[in-house]
Structures are given as C-alpha cells and as structure tokens.
Amino acid sequence: MVNSKTLFLNVPDTVFVTDMYGYILDFNRLHPFDTVRKGRKITSLIPDSLKTDDGEVRIGGGVYRRRTMPILYKDNISGYTVMLTDVTEEADITEKRRKTSEDLKALADTLKSSNGELESLVLQTKQLTDYAEQLRIAQTIHDDAGHAITELHTICQMCLKLRDSDPKRYGELLNEGIEICRRSIAANGRKRYDSLKELLDEFAHMCRLRTDISVRGSEPPFLREKYGLIKQMLKEAYHNTLDHSFADTIQVSVDLSENSAKITILDNGSFRGGFEKGFGLSVMEERVIASGGEIAFIAESGRGFEIKAEWRMQK
C-alpha cells in the first residue's frame, strides 16, 4: 500500500502544506514558486488560496487549477493542503478556441454584410443591363426607323412638288417609299457583306445625293468585323446631311493599308452656326471608340461637314 508520503512526493504538480493560519510548512515542488521558502504566508502568493472551492489562478505566465483541502486534527482544522495543477496548455487551447469563435463570428458578420452589398450590386447590374438594353433598342430605332422616316420625309417633299408636274417620277418616288418601308421592317441592316466594296456600292445605290467614293489600298482582314459599324456610320452621316445641310454631294474616301483603315465622309454643304453632337453622332462616336477606333467631327463655317474615323490593327 502506498503511504501518504510517497503519494505526496509523487503528485505531479505543486503542493503546499500550511498551518491553520496559512503559513507554508512544506511543499514537494518549488515550481512555479522557485524562490518561495517555508514560513511564507501562502495568501500573499495566491490571495484566495484557502477557499475550499476549486478555481483557476494565473501565476507568472502559467495557468493553474487550484484545489484546497482542509487538514483535520481532532475535528478541528489545523491547516490546509493546496494543490496546483498546471493547465496552461489546456487554457491556451481554450483561449484559442474562444478567439477563433470570435473571429468566425466576425467573419460571419462580414460575410452577411458583403452578401448584402453583393445583392445591391447585382440589383444595380440588372438595372444597368436593363438600361443598356433600352439604349440598344433606342439606337436601333434611331438607326433603322429614324433613317427610314428621314428618307420618307424627303420623298414626301419631292412628291408634293412633282405630283402635278411629273406624274411618272411621282409614281417612282411612291414605289421607292414603299421599298424603304419594306427594308426597314425586314431589318436589312443585318445583311452580311463579302467585301467593303459591296457595302460601299450598296450605300451609293441607296443614297439620294450624288456620291463620290474612292478606295485606296488593299483591305486588311481585321476590317471585316467593322462592316456593320461602317454601314451605320455611312447611314448616319448621310441622314445627318439630309437633315441639316443643303448639300447635294457626299464624298467617301477610304485609305487602307495592312495595319490600318481610315474613312473620311464629307458633304459639299456650307456649315453655319455652332456644332453640337446630337443623339446619332454621339452613338456613332461611342461605337467607334468601343470598337477600338478613333473618330473626329470637323465643322467649320463655310465648308461641308466632315467625319474622320480610323482603326489600327491591334498587336
């Protein structure tokens, strides 16, 4: 049977034996009180050490679980045994778990806030997408229906003048008006072209003004993807001339090289007043820039209105 002394000496933690007043009488290990000597009052080291309830105390950089047991002699308390069990590692783990829990809660709060911001951004994106679609529809209406209306307006004015004086031409103009309506409904703008020449020839055919088209150089491969944009540019320039100029000729000059394409559109009108970009020219500018090109509008008093656009092959 293990005697009390052997048990006392083999307790793996610090044990203090005190008298009834709490003065240290004996101990089996000095740590964590390396400099403590017998006769020191234990309450000066651990103020509440003589309480019989268990608890944890911090001593130096360590955490210890305390257990106090009274020593009875003839039914009276003659002293106390105070045992300190080192639980620093356990306390560190508990503290880490507590901090981790707090961090997770903070992350959860941040995630909740981020989700709210994300939902707001998704809503804004949807609104912008809806706006972009509305703008696209408005641009399409302007490009197709708007141009068709401009042509029909011009034909109507000519019909009023020729109805009595030239019945044959009057009938031809009416048929042309019907064809314009048919083209607009059929969305002829979606047509595919085999070459820039084919596109320019079609423009010259539909244009009511005299056209002077010149092309210099060989067409670079990258220009093919710009056909739709070039067609819209030509149509917008043509209808801009019809609406705002007394010109009777529109000149289109194209300079091509292996790495670039330059298009100049000039009418022979006489510009007056201040220049202000309307919806059509603003849309043209946005589209050219978005396609990687550059564009300039030249409006000088006494000469025709000029549009210059240029694209360079992206390296």
Protein Blocks (a to p, Z undefined) as FASTA:
>chain_A
ZZfklmmmmpcbdcddddfkopafbdfbfblclkbcehiafklmmmmlmpcbdcdddehj
bccddddddddeehiafbdcdddddfklmmmmmmmmmmmmmmmmmmmmmmmmmmmmmmmm
mmmmmmmmmmmmmmmmmmmmmmmmmmmmmmmmmmmmmmmmmmmmmmmlmmmmmmmmmmmm
mmmmnommlpccfbfklmmmmmmmmpmbdcddddedjddfklmmmmmmmmmmmmmmmmmm
mmmpccfbdcddddddfkbccdddddfbdcedjddddfklmmmmmmmmmnopacddddde
hiacdddddddddZZ
